[in-house]
Structure formats: C-alpha cells, structure tokens
Amino acid sequence: MPSRFLQAAEWNLEVLSPLHIGSGDRLSPLDYATHTEKGKRLLVVYDFAALGVTDPQKLEQMVRFVQGGPEWSRLRERAREWGAERPGDAIRYRLPMLAQGKAEEVAPIVRNAEDYAYVPGSSLKGAIRTALLYQWAMDHPRQLKQLVTGAVHGEKRVRAEFAAGDLEKGAFGRDPNHDALRALRVADSAPHAYPGSGTFRPKEAVLRAERLGEAEGSSEALRLWLEALLPGAKLRLRITLDSHLFTPQAEPELHLGNWRAAIEDWPAACRRFSADLLESQAQMLDRLGKANGAKWCRDLKNEAERRTAGCLLPIGWGVGWEGKTIGMLMEDEAYAEVKARFELARGKDHASAYLDGIFPATRWAVNTSQGPLPLGWVRLTPHS
C-alpha cells in the first residue's frame, strides 16, 4: 500500500469513569490474596506456581491453605515455612481495593505480558463502529426501519447477538472485504505503565460493580468484583486512515465512496452518539433518584456537544445495551417486537414494573464519591 494513502495520527485516551475491559478470566483465591498496608486494603495478584513450594505433600497443603483466603503476609510466611526461598517474587501486581466486603472472584482487565493494562484497538474500534452506525441510522430512517423489520419478521432464526448482522451489512458493506470500517485501523494503546512503581499499579483498582434498577430486595441483584482503570488514567494510541479504499480505482469494486466523509470525521459521529447516550443515562439515574450521577452525565453531555475536536466514547464492559447498539433510535413498537423476537429481558417483569417498563430495566454502575456512575467513559483528543 503506497504510504501516501495512509494517514496515521496519535491520540490521547483519558479515562473518565471506571473502565473495565476484561481478559475473559476470573481470579480466585489461588491467584490473589488481600493485604493491609497503612490502613488500606490491597489485592495482591500472584503466580501460585512461582511461590517456590516444591514438595508435593506441602504443595497440596498449600493449595488448601490459600483456598481459605489468608492475608498475603500469612501466605508468604507459610510458603517460607514449607521451603520457599523468595515467595515475594511470585507477586505479579498489586491494586487498591476500593469497596468493602470479601471478593470470591475478581474479573481482571486485559494486560500485556508484563502485566500492564492497555486498551485493545478492537474495543475502541467497536465503539467507533457503533457511533458511525448510529449516525447512519439517523440519516437513513427508512432503510433502518426496513432492516429492523426484516430482522424481526424474517423466516431465518438468528441468535440475539447476531441479530444486527443484516443491518450492519446494509450500512457498512456486504462482507468484511467490502466493509467501510476497513479504512480505519485502530492500534492497541501503549501499556498503562508508571516507571518506578514496581508491582503497584497507580490509577488502577479493584471495584464492585452493582446493577442498578433491581427491585429492592430482589434475589437477582448482582454485584461483581472487577479490576478497572480509574478516572485520570491516560494512555496513547494510533489510529490510521487508509484513504486508498475511497479512490476512484477502488470504488467500482468496494462502493465505499459514500462513507468517506463520515469515516474521515469519525469523532463527529462519536460526539453525536455520546451526547444522546449520556442523556439517556442521566434520565435513568434521575428515575432512580441518583441526582449526582445524573448531573455528572449531563455535564459530560454538555462537553460532548461543545467539542469541535476529539470526542467522548463509552467502551468496555458495563456500558449497557444502548452503549453497544442503536437501540436509542427504536420506536416503542420496534422495542417490543425486538424484545419478543430475541427473548430479551426474560424474567425481568419485576424490574420492568419497578422502572415503568423501561428497557433495559437495569444498568451497571460503580459507586464513587459522586454516587453511582456508568462505566467505561473515556475522552479522546488528538496528541499534539
């Protein structure tokens, strides 16, 4: 590919609300221990095999011991008693625990080989894709209605997670080779590393996410322990535009010319989508009586609407159905049909009644000093 067609730009990413992009694993007491240091609780994540206990009999005893959830200091001393010379070398990283209670399992964030957190390019590109699809749907309401109707009433049965396949093909292109988002390459961010911090990870923590909107006392109320990048964490990444896909030479085969302006100015679509999503989240928090969280969302919405460069985006786990889809554009009748067709919100009658039939009836949030906040908001600005 001639380099004259590739336009690479560096971007700064700043975390605005706790960000969790999961690795897909779960940490159990065989992977972590708690530790109290200067009155603060820490999660110590370690490599059990690297503790240094090698005697088979002692190793079995060690497994039973750590499953009881001992403090790191007791675990370290027991390992020494059973033959380990340098159990401290098994520590991978340490995080502050910013919630009370005992964690049974912890969902870790994605990390590189040195255990530094980063933002995968695929997570950011997926969020940009949703924003571009949202803009396309707003600009093509008739085509949107036809495609939604086809997905709901079509004879072919598809799983809910693939329900938007025809919609995306209608918007972006018929297959991956003809997809307009081929023109946007989003690289993984640089690692979130702080030189000199050792195994401690600044601007990261273990939090407890809670599902807002459950009826009080509901047996279905969920709380999840997870690692997260904290507000103020900053990373850098590269986004490259491949303009060759929009040239007259490529147009007869790819037919992507209509997408050029939107993809070259993808932050504008993100600003539009984010402003609407933040207002929706604010309204949800208002209904739940969470005034501080609602104000936080509206302040961020005002920023999204004022910006002329860069954008805000929701990424990662917990941003909700509206943050991953174009559901905010659906009319009430279409909502009902989609819910019925794909069996969404099953068993949530109590929650729907609790929130006057709002769908989705529940949202994930993390308690902060400002009250419950939605997860995953970041700010993207061009690196100067």
Secondary structure, DSSP 8 states (H G I E B T S, - for coil): --GGGEEEEEEEEEE-S-B--B-S--B-TTTEEEEEETTEEEEEEE-GGGS----HHHHHHHHHHHHT--BHHHHHHHHHHTT-S-GGGGEEEEEEB-S-S--S-BB-B-B-TTS-B---HHHHHHHHHHHHHHHHHHH-HHHHHHHHHHHHH-SS---GGGTTHHHHHHHH-SSGGG-GGGGEEE-----B--TT-TTB-TTEEEEEEEEET--TT-TT--EEEEEEE-TT-EEEEEEEEEGGGGSTTTHHHH--GGGHHHHHTHHHHHHHHHHHHHHHHHHHHHHTT-HHHHHHHHHHHHHHHH-SSSEEEE-STTS-HHHHSSGGG--HHHHHHHHHHTTTTTT-HHHHHHTTT-SS--EEEEEETTEEEES-EEEEEE--
